[in-house]
Amino acid sequence: MSPGRNGDGSQDGSQHRSTDGLRRQCGDEATYARLRAEAFRLTLVHAEAHDRLAPLCDALWAALAPAGVSWVGFYLEDPEQPAVPATREGQLLLAARRDKPACSPIGLHGVCGQGFLEESVRVVEDVALLGAGYIACDPRDRSEIVIPVYRNGIRWGVLDVDSHELACFGRPDVDGLNGVLRAAGLLDRDLPLREDRLHEPQASL
């Protein structure tokens, strides 16, 4: 068996470890390449972006759950309570998810709302760093990545991916998931990255 692979050939994430023992990478390039191909296929099958959300959730879950993802879903802006950036009022509604129910609606004070309002990618290595800004749908979740999604060039919602493991996600996942969303027709621009990182230990002198 190849290192970092489970018996079924899926990745187990053990090969993605930094010197401090934290992963900072969930999916590998081969995984994201397969997901990009599937995401593009969905654009050929489903002309309406909303119809791609559930099958894309299924594909992301199948590929990334064996590597440590505990939940994946799309939240969309509530048309009846849209975002008001100046006051951070408004809410997001759950549109598709795997593999368990989650909070809906959610306010814009959490990391999903922050990513949506700021139009930035959020990588949170430890959700405890967020303090009151964390919306705990599953108390076992420890890390999270959030990426805004767009429809017809207009900010529409976010992709939210969680893990029960600290620092499960890193730059490879930002690039990989951005590529998947672009292939799915849900992202059409480069976005700034905002990270909430655990402090790495200083090297001894």
LINKA-V733141 format. One record per backbone hydrogen bond with DSSP energy under -0.5 kcal/mol. CO is the residue of the C=O (numbers start at 1). NH is the residue of the N-H. Records with the same first field share a line. If there is no record, write none. Layout:
CO: NH, NH
This chain:
2: 5
4: 12, 13
6: 9
10: 6
13: 16
15: 17
18: 21
22: 18
28: 32
29: 33
30: 34
31: 35
32: 36
33: 37
34: 38
35: 39
36: 40
37: 41
38: 42
39: 43
40: 44
41: 44, 45
42: 46
45: 47
48: 51
49: 52, 53
50: 53, 54
51: 55
52: 56
53: 57
54: 58
55: 59
56: 60
57: 61
58: 62
59: 63
60: 64
61: 65
64: 67, 69
65: 68
68: 164
71: 162
72: 98
73: 160
74: 95, 96
75: 158
76: 93
77: 79
78: 81
81: 91
84: 87, 88, 89
88: 108
89: 84
90: 108
91: 78
92: 105, 106
93: 76
96: 74
98: 72
106: 92
110: 114
111: 115
112: 116
113: 117
114: 118
115: 119, 120
119: 192
121: 194
122: 146
123: 125, 196
124: 144
125: 167
126: 129
127: 130
128: 131
130: 133
131: 134
133: 111
134: 136
135: 137
138: 141
142: 127
143: 163
144: 124
145: 161
146: 122
147: 159
149: 156, 157
151: 154
154: 151
156: 77
157: 149
158: 75
159: 147
160: 73
161: 145
162: 70, 71
163: 142, 143
165: 168
166: 23
167: 24
168: 25
170: 173, 174
171: 175
172: 176
173: 177
174: 178
175: 179
176: 180
177: 181
178: 182
179: 183
180: 184
181: 186, 187
182: 185
186: 150
192: 121
194: 123
195: 197
196: 125, 126
